[in-house]
């Protein structure tokens, strides 16, 4: 295994130190507990009650189904803005909002912020963590709340931003800059993620710290979270599952990381690396959300989801229908995976 200089400290903490603990007689369980406790501030930040409260807000009548270009969509965007601000994410050109042109009479807004990597050694490498916040809105007088699709993904994404910001404040370093994005207009042919790609492809997005152009060749990988709160379509007999598509797009040395953190941090989740075991369905669903433009342009991209259920795009996709203990566990898994990856 090749270890980059910037990752030596993390490697010592996550790999060598547990071995030392075992050699000293602490045992595997004790070694694991040491490093689980290190992340307790971040893990304790995200409670089941908090997840339900935040998803309830995004799927409430105030947000009116979060249709692109609507007052309800704007309410959701302002909520995400506050979350990014509270996490200390940096703005791009003085604003978290970036316009997404859809048509002459419809404009959306991506909400974007950046968490810089290590202050000691500035990095020109980036990862993107995204989730779309728009939904159907109101049709024929009926509101489509979109609790699972995709208030669950937005809350997971903002939770990760807050967890990582807290750990960074406590001294943890990250080897890459992290761009958090709440995509608009997924329901309009994924216009939000397409708009972000154009910014990267044309060099129109500038690093808030260095002022340098952030171009597509500087993106290490992209993470998309879409519909992650349900347990209504399990991949086995267990409810504590998650589907992770695109793991095989990562570098070979990174493809076992998800299994390693699942075991090491005692999460023991049932992880599906395909869409219900079907190669054809996997290919289809891997391109049905905002990671598609990155996949199509050769950028490694991972898609976390709990799959499609009978609640999708229904008026009864409401907050009480989600499984919050499992959602919390999924967020913990993604957090530890990202922490190890960068």
HUSULJO-V890647 format. One record per residue. PHI is phi in degrees with one decimal (* if undefined). D_LAST is the distance of its C-alpha to the last C-alpha in whole Angstrom. Layout:
[[PHI/D_LAST] [PHI/D_LAST]]
This chain:
[[*/15] [-92.2/14] [-113.0/12] [-73.7/11] [-53.3/12] [-66.8/10] [-104.6/8] [-61.0/12] [-60.4/12] [-66.7/9] [-62.4/11] [-60.8/14] [-71.3/14] [-97.0/12] [-123.7/15] [-73.9/17] [-60.6/18] [-59.9/19] [-63.7/21] [-59.8/23] [-60.9/24] [-66.5/25] [-63.5/27] [-84.0/29] [97.8/30] [-71.8/28] [88.4/27] [-61.0/24] [-61.6/25] [-65.8/25] [-62.2/22] [-63.9/20] [-60.5/22] [-58.1/20] [-83.6/17] [-66.4/18] [-62.6/20] [-58.8/17] [-96.9/15] [-58.6/19] [-56.9/19] [-69.8/17] [-65.8/18] [-72.7/22] [-64.5/21] [-104.4/21] [-92.8/25] [-61.0/27] [-64.2/29] [-66.1/27] [-59.4/25] [-65.2/29] [-63.6/30] [-71.6/28] [-67.3/28] [-61.2/32] [-63.5/32] [-66.4/30] [-105.9/32] [-84.0/35] [-63.6/38] [-60.9/37] [-89.8/34] [50.1/37] [79.9/35] [55.9/32] [-66.0/34] [-60.6/33] [78.8/35] [-105.3/37] [-62.9/37] [-65.3/35] [-63.0/32] [-65.7/32] [-61.5/33] [-65.0/29] [-62.9/28] [-65.3/29] [-62.3/28] [-64.7/24] [-53.8/25] [-64.8/26] [-62.3/22] [-64.3/20] [-64.5/23] [-63.9/22] [-81.6/19] [76.0/19] [-68.7/17] [-83.6/19] [-86.8/21] [-97.2/22] [52.6/25] [80.8/26] [-149.7/26] [-82.1/23] [-92.1/26] [-129.6/26] [-68.0/29] [-121.5/29] [-81.9/33] [-112.3/34] [-157.6/38] [-60.5/40] [-116.2/41] [-142.1/37] [-124.0/34] [-112.6/31] [-144.9/28] [-76.2/24] [-112.3/23] [-133.4/20] [-149.7/18] [-123.8/15] [-104.1/13] [-65.3/12] [-75.7/9] [-61.7/11] [-76.8/15] [-73.6/15] [-135.1/14] [-64.1/14] [-106.8/11] [-109.1/13] [-110.2/10] [-138.2/10] [-121.1/9] [-120.0/12] [-118.7/12] [-132.1/16] [-159.6/19] [-83.6/23] [-105.4/25] [-78.8/29] [-147.2/31] [-72.3/35] [89.5/36] [-117.3/40] [-127.3/42] [51.7/46] [78.9/46] [-109.9/43] [-91.5/40] [-107.9/37] [-63.5/35] [64.8/31] [-66.8/30] [-78.1/28] [-111.3/28] [-137.4/26] [-58.3/26] [-61.7/24] [-68.3/21] [-64.3/21] [-66.5/22] [-62.0/18] [-66.1/16] [-67.9/18] [-63.2/18] [-61.3/14] [-60.9/14] [-70.4/17] [-63.7/15] [-70.9/12] [-64.7/14] [-63.6/16] [-67.9/14] [-65.9/13] [-61.6/17] [-85.2/17] [110.8/15] [-73.8/11] [-112.8/9] [-122.7/6] [-76.6/5] [-122.0/6] [-75.9/9] [-118.3/9] [-101.0/13] [-97.9/15] [-134.3/18] [-99.9/21] [-79.6/23] [-99.5/26] [63.1/29] [-63.3/27] [-74.6/31] [-117.8/32] [58.4/31] [56.0/27] [-63.7/28] [-66.2/25] [-70.3/23] [-64.1/25] [-66.2/25] [-64.4/22] [-60.3/22] [-63.0/25] [-59.2/23] [-70.0/21] [-66.2/23] [-93.5/26] [68.0/23] [-97.4/25] [-107.2/22] [-112.3/21] [-61.2/18] [-64.1/20] [-93.2/19] [-89.2/20] [80.3/22] [-79.7/21] [-68.3/21] [-97.1/18] [-108.0/19] [-60.4/18] [-72.7/17] [-96.8/14] [-87.7/12] [-69.9/9] [-165.0/10] [-122.2/12] [-120.4/13] [-120.7/16] [-122.8/18] [-144.5/22] [59.4/24] [-127.4/23] [-104.8/25] [-101.2/28] [-126.5/29] [-83.6/32] [-131.4/31] [-64.9/30] [-86.9/29] [-153.0/31] [-79.6/33] [-96.3/30] [-89.9/29] [-85.5/25] [-126.7/24] [-152.1/21] [-104.7/21] [-126.0/18] [-97.0/19] [95.1/17] [-58.5/15] [-75.2/17] [-83.4/16] [-79.0/13] [-59.4/13] [-51.6/15] [-71.2/13] [-102.6/10] [-75.8/14] [-96.9/14] [-61.6/11] [-61.9/13] [-68.4/16] [-63.3/15] [-70.6/13] [-59.6/17] [-80.3/19] [-63.9/17] [-93.6/17] [55.5/20] [-85.7/20] [50.7/22] [-83.6/22] [-86.3/23] [-104.4/21] [-101.3/22] [-98.6/21] [-142.0/24] [-90.9/26] [55.7/29] [77.4/29] [-102.2/30] [-64.4/29] [-68.5/31] [-62.9/30] [-60.8/26] [-60.9/27] [-69.4/28] [-71.8/26] [-66.7/23] [-116.4/25] [-100.0/26] [-139.3/24] [-71.3/22] [-77.5/19] [-54.1/22] [-64.1/22] [-72.7/19] [-59.4/20] [-64.6/23] [-107.0/22] [79.5/20] [-91.0/16] [-54.9/14] [-144.0/14] [-120.5/14] [-121.7/17] [-99.4/18] [-157.0/21] [-109.5/24] [89.6/26] [-83.3/30] [-125.7/32] [-69.5/36] [-84.8/35] [-60.0/33] [57.8/35] [-119.0/38] [-71.1/39] [-102.9/38] [-80.9/34] [-114.9/34] [-54.7/32] [-64.4/34] [-81.7/34] [-92.3/30] [-106.0/29] [-76.2/27] [-60.0/26] [-73.5/25] [-59.8/23] [-58.4/22] [-64.6/20] [-63.7/19] [-63.2/17] [-60.5/16] [-62.4/15] [-64.2/12] [-58.5/11] [-66.4/10] [-64.6/9] [-63.3/6] [-57.4/6] [-74.7/6] [-70.7/4] [-116.7/0]]
